[in-house]
Amino acid sequence: MSLRRLVLAAATAGTLLPAAVAAQGVPPYEPPAPVGPPERDGQVMAKPSRATPSGGAFGERGSTVAGFADSYARNGKPRLALYWNQQLSEALSDWYSETRVVNSSQDNSTMSGDFTLNQSSNSQNTLEIQRRTHDTRRGTLNESFEWEFQEAFLAPFLEAGATVVDRGAMMRFTAADNASASEKTVEVRGLQGKADYVLEVLVSPNWKSSTGYELRTRILDVKTGAIVAMVNSKNLREWNPEKETTVGPNGFSVPDEDDDDENFGPKGEDKYRATATGFERKRKPPKLSKIARNLAYNTMDGLMRQWK
């Protein structure tokens, strides 16, 4: 058989074979997908993310607000007295003294006549220097920070129909009927008459945090003084994201949980900026309003766990 006939026969067989295979119901051959380049050393490997609310860890939680609204109504819609960056003081008086001056004198006298009588007397005067008890407000925050934080923190509570009482207004209204009472007495009477819970929201500087501060909320029962809920931002899951795992020539490198540098804080989404050496990843914390809302949601969760 000549070379021309061999080529013609091979071409004819190649044409007829796919048709025969298709007729028998066998799927046609497909080549494998091309293999990409190997991973580079030090590449960050994404771990399966934990379940987070819709919108991300610092997104809005409509289900939390709805659940709190139901629980709040079932528990009689208690009134919450807001103590913004201020604690309920344990001091019992508006004044305190660190210094006391004692002045003592002794008087000796003798009476003579048919008999002699010696008399002596002692007297003591005490002078105290008193100072007004320091306000328990913690530090001085920028007004813009306070306004943005309070608006975002209170928004979920107000959306759920909660009654939030302002501390200053509570004390002024109570003092109108107790003009002669001390400030501490007015505060307690105001709480007993106008609030069911004390809601303390504290801000403390902490330069180990990615935000430069940490937050804490505490809720007290006015009738019993019991701590109903407490939330510290440092211990929140959203403020402690999982550490990244990298892959190198020796395999995966998993961060050591015991080797903790004590840095914490929320991290925002990755953003890339052009620099002289190329693109660099920049990551900033979420906006203050998102952080404040997140603290409110976690405070609601703490209350709901107690109310059930």
Secondary structure, DSSP 8 states (H G I E B T S, - for coil): --HHHHHHHHHHHHHHHHHHHHHTT---------------TTEEE--------TT-TTS--HHHHHHHHHHHHHTT--EEEEEETB-----SSSEEEEEEEEEEEEEEEEE-SSS-EEEEEEEEEEEEEEEE----B-S---HHHHHHHHHHHHHHHHHTT-EEEEHHHHHHHHHTT-TTS-HHHHHHHHHHHH-SEEEEEEEEE-TTBTTSEEEEEEEEETTT--EEEEEEGGGSGGGS----EEEETTEEE---TT-----B-----EEEEEETTEEEEEE----HHHHHHHHHHHHHHHHHHHH-
